[in-house]
Amino acid sequence: MKSKTGSGGLEEIRVKGNLHEHLLKKLDEFVNLPASSLPEASKLGEEISKSAREFSDTVNLPPRPRKRLDLLVAKISSLSSRLTRSVANSRRGTFRRDWARFAQSEIVRLKDEALALREFLLSYRRTTEKKARPPMPMPSLPEIIEALHSEGAIHEVTYAKIIKCLSKMGSRALRKQERRMEERLLRMWSWLSDLRKIRGLN
């Protein structure tokens, strides 16, 4: 497997991001098209099918999301081909009105798959951003207590008791306690950060 670091890795990330945003834009355009816009829907459907295949070829995914993406791309490709054929047939022949109705029905079905792919892409974006986000630094227990106290989230009597208890603990015992409470401390720190953001908006 190729390394994701260095100039080559950064270029790969950039290409994925561009394909992702381009595909999202085309999906939004298609979903907002009226079902009567047959030529535009046919052209846009082909663009989406092509972009979806390109995006699928660039991303590495675990088995379950890979299976989901492959299925969505296959459905979109099939519906896009049928839509193009129906739109072409709607321009000529005795049954052109029937073909136009078929095309409109396929547009509706393709919109459903486009919305499903859009949801998948947004989920992919959230997962990618979460992985790229630097890990939250581990705060110490005294730091959290002081921060909570400064925000008025701890009563003065409770704060005094906690500080007194912490002052009796040696640094070794304190670190041991922090390791035991690591997940809880991180949740508290995250909650405190959210609290500060909310208060900053008000």
DAFENDA-V997209 format. One record per run of one state. SS is the DSSP state (H for helix, E for strand, C for the rest). FROM is the first residue (numbers start at 1). LEN is the number of residues. If there is no record, write none. Layout:
BEGIN
ss:SS from:FROM len:LEN
ss:SS from:FROM len:LEN
END
This chain:
BEGIN
ss:C from:1 len:5
ss:H from:6 len:26
ss:C from:32 len:6
ss:H from:38 len:21
ss:C from:59 len:4
ss:H from:63 len:27
ss:C from:90 len:6
ss:H from:96 len:37
ss:C from:133 len:8
ss:H from:141 len:10
ss:C from:151 len:5
ss:H from:156 len:13
ss:C from:169 len:2
ss:H from:171 len:10
ss:C from:181 len:1
ss:H from:182 len:20
ss:C from:202 len:1
END
